[in-house]
Amino acid sequence: MSYSKYFMHLGEKNRPFEDAAAVTQKTINALFQQSTQAYSGVDPLQLKAQLEAVDLSTAEPLNDVIESVNQLIAKNSILVQHPHTIAHLHTPPLVASVVAEHFIAALNQSMDSWDQAPAATYVEQMMVDWLCATYQMGDLSDGVFTSGGTQSNLMGLLLARDWFADKYSNHNIQQDGLPEYGHKMRILCSDKSHFTVQKSAALMGLGERSVVTVKTNVQGQIDCDELQLTIDALKAQDLLPIAIVATAGTTDHGAIDDLQRVVSIAKNSGCWSHIDGAYGGALMLSETHKSRLQGIESADSVSVDFHKLFYQTISCGALLIKNKANFNTLLHHADYLNREGDELPNLVDKSIATTKRFDALKMFMTLKAVGAQQLGCMYDDLLVLTNQVADLIKKNSHFELCCEPLLSTVLFRLSDQGTLSDEAFNELHQTLRLQLLTSGDAVIAETKVDGKLYLKFTLLNPCLTLNDFDSLFTKIESTATQLLIQTQEAN
């Protein structure tokens, strides 16, 4: 029995792949040309039932499978290219990134050892070097590509924990596990920091309670005076602050902490400084806004997330560190993979992952086909548009704006609560968001600020124009009016 038709081959035996690739491309093009909504509007339970009805025990011709995927999955996916898909940090990918995925999938390089990814290993290191230079991390800096902000934050804090134990008591956590004072270790961040700080602490064996949150100011930035007071109070309780996490772009408000001051406080307090730049870190490419990241160059570690404002396909991120020697705590030699004394570079030496995708190619092709300067211009235009959308809301009597935008998120809610209680009014906004989603009209988000539920736009698509929001606001207004009538009648 021949298995050739199931694989790609060298030489001229790739007709099955060529045919399937052509059908897939034609199918995707047709989907994008015909789609008019952000989501199909299929009821969630109906969608679940349709997918569960697929018989996985019977194989079919690949072209039939492609058509099935198109009908059941592609047509019922969130279309990130739609102008009304503006809920999350979820971008439409660049053409260069999508094309790079073709190479990544077909070549299937494994980024752990040079003998599995010779050219790819050098490309990733080139991209890391470019990032370190762009973020001005210094001559001793280095980095590694990750799956995104979650893994980058985990790695940054893992390195912080090991660095502190070595500095504090010459203890090697890699070899001996957590020290006896591990329960005293504390990580500080703002009360608006990403939840992955707590998740990382749990995975590191410190527990979520080891994370101490510091209040933020009216702009959503960490209160640096309160940060210093908190550090002093922890030390007075014989606790051990090991790391401070600053955020360059909080998820809801887009707030950027005073990075320079946070890093200075960390150094003076004997703490590792980690900056979560998953959202706002891309501003380093903007000549207009990169000054808002002043201080990032002095941090011990920085998370960068390319599948957000770098417009890469999911997933793609990186961790950068100030001193490459700190990667040594991750090093473990395996005789079959990264032998001690290998002269060729093995990226597994500085990664918590072994097998890893060649995601660096996406950024390589983006820099060559789009360019860093053009990306920076996209951010500048996007932030201008965000403020224009906020102005539209301020001029619309049906809505009230939560606060002035700091990056590219806009928080707002209905202005007329009527006779509804605060709880009922919050529930109305939840219902409004879900109805817009399940009808396929719009994908927008929700969040809470001081107990009040707000709708949220996250503007990431640089192709949007102000006109794209006219029909969206009209749809939100009409849906909200119907829901208000129904709610008041029910009460």
N, C-alpha and C positions, 0 to 999 in steps of 0.2 A: 504494500500500500504506500502510495506517495503522499507526503504531507506538504509538498512544495507550495500548493495554492494558499496555504495558511500563513506563509512567511514572505518577507522581502528577501531578495537575493542580489548577489553581485552578478554582473553580466547583463544579459538581455532577457531575463526570465521574470520580469516584474509586471507583466500585463495585469494580473489580478489586482495588484496594488494600484496601478495606474487607473484602471477602470473604477475601482472603489473610491479613490481620491477624487476623480472627476465627478462621480455621482454625488459624493458628499459636498463638494464645493458648489455644485449646481443646486443642491437641496438647501444649503445655508443661504445662498444668494436669493433663492425664491422666498425663503422665510423672511428675510430682511426686507425684501421688496413688497411683500404682501401684508406685513404686520402693521397694524395701526394702533395697538394698545401696548402698554407697558407689561401687561400680563393677560393671558387668554381670557380670564374670568371664569374658568372652570372651577366648580365648587371643590374645596379641598378634599372632602370625603369622597367625592366622585373620582377625583384624580388619583387618590390613594387606591381606590378599588380597581381602577383601570390598570394601574401598574402592578398590583398584586395578582391580577388575572393573567399576567404574562407567564407562559409555560417555559421555565428554564431547563426542562429536561429534554427538550426537542431542539435540535440544531436546524437552522434555516440558511438559505443562500444569503451571503453578506449583503447583497443589494436589498433584499427583503428586510434584513435587520436594520439597515440604514433608514429605510422608509418608516419602519416601526418606531425607531428612535426619533425620527422627525415628528411623527404624529403624536406620540405619547409624551416625549420628553422635551424636545426642542420647542415645539409650539406651546408648551406649558411652562416654559422657563421665564424668569424675569429678564426682560430685554434691556440690558444696561445702556444700550445706545438710545433708548427712547427718552425724549426730553422730560418726561414726567417720572422717570426713575431717578429719584433724588433723595432717597431715604438714608443711605449709609455711606461709609467710606468704601464705595464699591464702584469702580470706574469702568468706562468703556476703554478697552485696550487699544493701544496703538497698532496700526497695521504691521509695523516692523516687529512688534512683539508677537503677534499672531503668526507671522511668517517664521519667526525664530522658533516657535513651538514645533513647526514642521521638521526643522533640522534636529531639534532636541529629541523629538519622539523617534525619528527615523534612525538617528545615530545612536541613541540610547547609551550615552556615555555615563559611566558611574564615577562620581567625583571624589571617591575616597582615595584612590591610588593612581599614580602617574601611568602605570601600565594598563589602566582601564580608560584613561582619558588624557592622552598626551597633550594635544593642542588645547583641549578644554581646561586643563589644569592651569596652563599659562594665561588663558583668557580670563579665568576667574581672578587670578592674582593681579592681572592688569587692571581689572575693574575695581578690585579692592584698593590698589595703589591710587587709582584715579579718585576714588571716594575719600581716602585718607588725605590726599592733596586738596580736594575740594573743601573738605571740612577742616583743613589746616591742623591736622592732628599731630604733626611732627614726624621727625625722622625715625623714631622708634615704633611708630604705630603700625598696626596690621588689622586684618579683619577676615571675615569669612561669610559666605552667603548662607542664608537661613531660609526657612519656610515663611518667615514673616515676623511681625512685631512680637508675637507671643514667644516664639523660640528665641528671638534676639533678647528680649527682656529677661527670660529665664537664664540665658547664658551670661548676660551681664551681671546679674545678681549672684549666679553661681560662682563666677570668678571673684566677685566682691567678697563672698563668704570665705572662700579659700585664701584669698589674699589677706584678709583680716586675721584669720586664725594663724597664718604663718607669721605675720607681723607681731601679733599680740603675744604668742607663746611658742613660736617656732613649731606649731602643730600642723601636720600634714593630713588634711581631711581625706585626700584621695587614697592614702594608704591606711589611715587609722579611724576613719569615720568622724562623726561629730565630736568635738571636745566636750569635756564635762561641763563647760560653761555655755554650751550651745543654746540652752534654754534662756540664756540672758541676752542673746543677740537680738538686735532690733533694726528694722528697716524703716526709714521715714519717707513719706511721700505726702502729697496734698490729698485732701478729701475729694478731689476731682480727678485723681490719677486713674489710669486704666486698671481694671480688675485683675489683669494679669500679674500685677505686683503681688497680690494676695495668693494667686494660684502658684506663682513661682515659689513663694515662701513655703507653701504647703509641700510642693514637690521636692524642695531642698531639705525637708525634714525639720524646718524651723516652726512651721505652723502658721496659719493665717493671723493668729494673735500676736505674732512677732512684728507685724506691720502696724506702725503707728501713723495715723493720718493727722495732718496739720491743716488747720482751717485755711480757707482762701479769702482773698479780698473781693471787692465788688466786681473786679475784672476777671475773677475766676483763677487768679494766679496764687501760688502758695505764698502765705504771709511769712516773709523771711524773718521778721522779728519774732514771730511766734515759733518759727522753726528753731531758732537759736535757743529760745526759752525751753522748748520741748527737749532739745538735746541735753541742756543743762539739767533739767529735771530727771531725765532718764539716768544720767550719770550719777546724780545724787542718790538714786535708788539702787545703785550698784548694778545697773543694766549697761549693756554694751551696744551703742549705736554703731553699726558696721557700714551702712550704706544709705545714701540719700538719693532718691529718684526725683528728678525734675522732668517736667513734661513740656515738650515743644508742640503744643496743639492738643488741647483736651478734646475728647470726642464730641461733647455737646456744644461747648462754647467756643472751642478753638483757641483757648487761652494759652499763651506762651509764658512760662515762668521766667523770672529774672534769672536767667541761666548763669550769668557771670557771678551774681551774688551767692546763688546756691552752691556753685562749685567752690567758691571761696570759703563758705561756711563749712563745707565738707572737708576741705583740706585742713582748715584750722582745727577741726574737731576730730581729726584722725579717721575720717570716713571715706569710703569709696564714693565717687560721684557718677551716677548713671543717668543719661538723658534719653528719655523715650521720645524719639523724633519721628515716630511712625507716621504721624499726620503732617505736622508743620515743618519737619526737617527738610522737606523738599525746597523750602524757601531759600536755601543756600544757593540755588541757581538763579534767584531773582535779584537783579541789581537794585531794584526798588525796595525789597523787603528783607534781604539777608541780614541787615543790621539788627533785626529783631532776634537773631540767633546768636548774638555776641556772647561769648563765653562757652559755646559748644566745643570750641577747639581745645579747651583746657580740661574737659571731662575725662574721666578714666575710661568710660565706655559710652557708646552711642548706638541706639537702635535706629535703623533706617528701613523703611517699608516701601518697596518699589511697586507693589500692586495697589497703591493708593495714588498719590499725586505724581508718581513717575509713569503712571498709565501702563503698567505691565500686566500681563495675564497672571492670574492667580496660580501658584503662589510664588512670591519672590521678595526676599528681604536680605538684610545684612546686619552683622554686628561689627562695629569698629572699636578698637581699644587703643589707648594711648601708649601702652608699653607691651609689645608683643611677647615679652617674657612671661606675662601672666597667662598666656595660652598653655604654658607647660603643665599646668595642673590638669589639663584634659588629655595629655599625651599618654598613650598606652601602646606599646609595640606588640604586634602580632606577627609571628614568624611567616605567615602565609601572605601578609598584606603590606605592612609598613615596617619592614625589618630595621632594627637598629643599625645605623651606619649607611642606610640608603642615601645615595648621592642625589637622586631625583626627588622632587618634592611630592609628598603625599598629603593632600589636604585633610585627610582624616585626623592628622596630628593636631588640628586645632578646631575640631568639630565634635559636637555631641551626637551627630548623625554619622553613620557609616556610609551606606549607599545614599547618594544625594544627586538630585537632578542638575543638569547643566544650565541652570537658570541665568547664569551670568551672561550667556549668549544674548539674552533678550535685551539687557542693558547695553551690551557691546553694539548690537545692531541699531538700537535706538540712538545712541550717541553718533553713530555714523550716518543714519538716515534722517534723523530729526535734529539732533544737536542739543547741547545743554542750554545754549542761549535761547533757542526757540521754546524749550520747556519753561524757562524762566519767564518768557513773555506770556505764555499760556497762564501762568499763575497770576501775573500782574492783571491780565484782562479778567480773569475769573474773580479776583477780589474786588475789582471795580463793579462787575456785574452783581456780586453778592450785596454790595451796598445799595445798588439801584433797586434790587428786589426788596430789600429792607425798607427803602423809601416808598415803594409801592404799597407795602403793608401799612406804613404809617399814614398814608393818604386814604386808606380804605376803612370806612367806618365800621365794617363788619369784623375787623380784626384788631388785635393789639400786639405790638412787638414786645418781646421779653426784654431784649437788650440790643445794643448796637453790635453788629457782627465784628468778630475779632479775626476770623479767618474766612472760611467759606460756608459756615453754617448759619441758618436763620431760624430762630425760635419764635413762634407766635401762637396765639390762640384766639378763639372767638371773643368778641368784645362784650356781647350781651349775654349775661348769665340768666337774666330773667328771674323767675322764682325758684330755679333749681338750687339745690344745696351744693356745697363745694364738691362733695363726693359724686353727686349725680352729674355735675358739670364736667368733672374729670372723666367719668365713664362715657359721657357723650363724645368727648374727643377720641377716646379709645375706639368707640363704635364707628365714628367717622373715618378714622384711619383704616380700620379693617374693611369697611364697606368700599372705600376707594380702592383698596388692594384687591379684594376678591371680585370686584366688578371688572377689574383690569384697567380702571381709569387712571390710577396713579399709584406709585409706590413712594410713600412718604413715611417719616419716622415719628416717634413720640418720645418724650422724656419728661422728667419731673424736675421742677425748680421750686424750692421752698414749698413743697407739697402741692403745687399747681401743675397740672399736666399740660404740656405744650406740644404742638405739632412742630416738626423739624424738617427743614430742607437742608440737604447736604449737597452743595453745588461743587461738582468735580469735573463735569464735562465742559471743556473749554469751547465747544461748538455751540453751546446754548446762547440764545439771545433773549432780550427782555420780552420780546413778543411771545416766546414759548410759555410765559407765565400767565398770559391773559386768559387763555382757555382753562388753565389749571385753577386759577383763583375763582373763575366762574363755576367750575365743577364743584370745588370745595364749598362755595357759598350755597349753591343749590342743594347739595347733599346735606349740608348742615341745617339748612332751613327745614327740609323734610324731616330730619331726625329730631329737631327741636319741637316741631309740631307733634310728632309721634310721642315723644317723651312727655311733653306737657299734657297730652291727652291721657296718657297712661297714669299720670299722677293726679 
